[in-house]
Amino acid sequence: MSLLKSAALGLGVALASAAGPVAAQDYPERPVEFIVPWSPGGGSDTLMRLVANNIEPYLGVEMPVINMPGVGGTVGLQEASRRDADGYTISQVHEGLLAATATGLTDLAWDDFDPIALMTSSPQYLVASADQPFDTLQGMVDYAKENPGELTIGVTLGGVPHLHAAMIAEAYDIDWRYVGYEGTGERIRALVGGNLDLAIGDISSALQFVENGDLVFLATGATERDEQTPDVPTFMEEGADLDLAITRGIVMPKGSPQEARDTMEQALKELSEDETFVTQVNNAGAEVAFRGQDAYTQYLSNLNDTVERLAEVIAP
């Protein structure tokens, strides 16, 4: 090899080596779009907007939220999966995607994405309209046994709320009718509007209606009473071994650059330690429960095994 060729090769290697760190430092160069596959006003929308509204100091760019509800959260996720895997689209998943996959609602699966970080955990509540002839869980159970099949409960059919409602019915040996709605916000509004007797909800979507007297929390799926609802008993206190929560995490389209994934993970980790963000999440009825790429991937894998085992309970 000539001296000239050798020098040129060395320069090329040096430039290539320098390009990697520069590219990593350049991400992100523009806003990162956040597809939330649920309706405005529900638990996912509320909590993920807290992420979007607080992330800029850590990520360096804005994160506009785009709501794309439909078919148990799978419409938005299908769109997210088709986006360029360049780090400039993220989306949100929870147990609902795993349930939708296990019951055949969608061919999309959690591992069609790159998991970035688990962010929040939300205990679920059994919520009733205030004009029911009961205002306690035991009162509801007694009424349901005396009037089998009469009560209607709002869920996401084939999704985690459906699974949770079925688990409650099984635990207390009662029968009710399931009515499907897209997202927590929709079914809570239907409950307030008198179109349902009960619904599976959470603090972020239902607390304001409980406080103004339109709705009543009958029980929480948390393992301990929540500070925001100290008078609401857990299902465990009421004799059922039920731990009902929804976790929400961030994913990117499959094959997104490792630099983008690492940068986003680090920004979310720093956000999870931000006291203002933690307080806002707590006020929305959830807890910050950060897990990075590896831990979140393992969590989803383990959870998927559980959901597949229970799929027949919620199959359409």
Stockholm file with secondary structure:
# STOCKHOLM 1.0

chainA/1-316         MSLLKSAALGLGVALASAAGPVAAQDYPERPVEFIVPWSPGGGSDTLMRLVANNIEPYLGVEMPVINMPGVGGTVGLQEASRRDADGYTISQVHEGLLAATATGLTDLAWDDFDPIALMTSSPQYLVASADQPFDTLQGMVDYAKENPGELTIGVTLGGVPHLHAAMIAEAYDIDWRYVGYEGTGERIRALVGGNLDLAIGDISSALQFVENGDLVFLATGATERDEQTPDVPTFMEEGADLDLAITRGIVMPKGSPQEARDTMEQALKELSEDETFVTQVNNAGAEVAFRGQDAYTQYLSNLNDTVERLAEVIAP
#=GR chainA/1-316 SS CCHHHHHHHHHHHHHHHHHHHHHHHHCCSSCCEEEECSCTTSHHHHHHHHHHHHCHHHHSSCCCEEECCCTTTHHHHHHHHHSCSSSSEEEEECHHHHHHHHTTSCSCCGGGEEEEEEEEEEECEEEEETTSSCCSHHHHHHHHHHSTTTCEEEECTTSHHHHHHHHHHHHHTCCCEEEECSHHHHHHHHHHTTSCSEEEECHHHHHHHHHTTSEEEEEECSSSCCTTSTTSCBTTTTTCCCCCEEEEEEEEETTCCHHHHHHHHHHHHHHHTCHHHHHHHHHTTCEEEEECHHHHHHHHHHHHHHHHHTHHHHCC
#=GC SS_cons         CCHHHHHHHHHHHHHHHHHHHHHHHHCCSSCCEEEECSCTTSHHHHHHHHHHHHCHHHHSSCCCEEECCCTTTHHHHHHHHHSCSSSSEEEEECHHHHHHHHTTSCSCCGGGEEEEEEEEEEECEEEEETTSSCCSHHHHHHHHHHSTTTCEEEECTTSHHHHHHHHHHHHHTCCCEEEECSHHHHHHHHHHTTSCSEEEECHHHHHHHHHTTSEEEEEECSSSCCTTSTTSCBTTTTTCCCCCEEEEEEEEETTCCHHHHHHHHHHHHHHHTCHHHHHHHHHTTCEEEEECHHHHHHHHHHHHHHHHHTHHHHCC
//
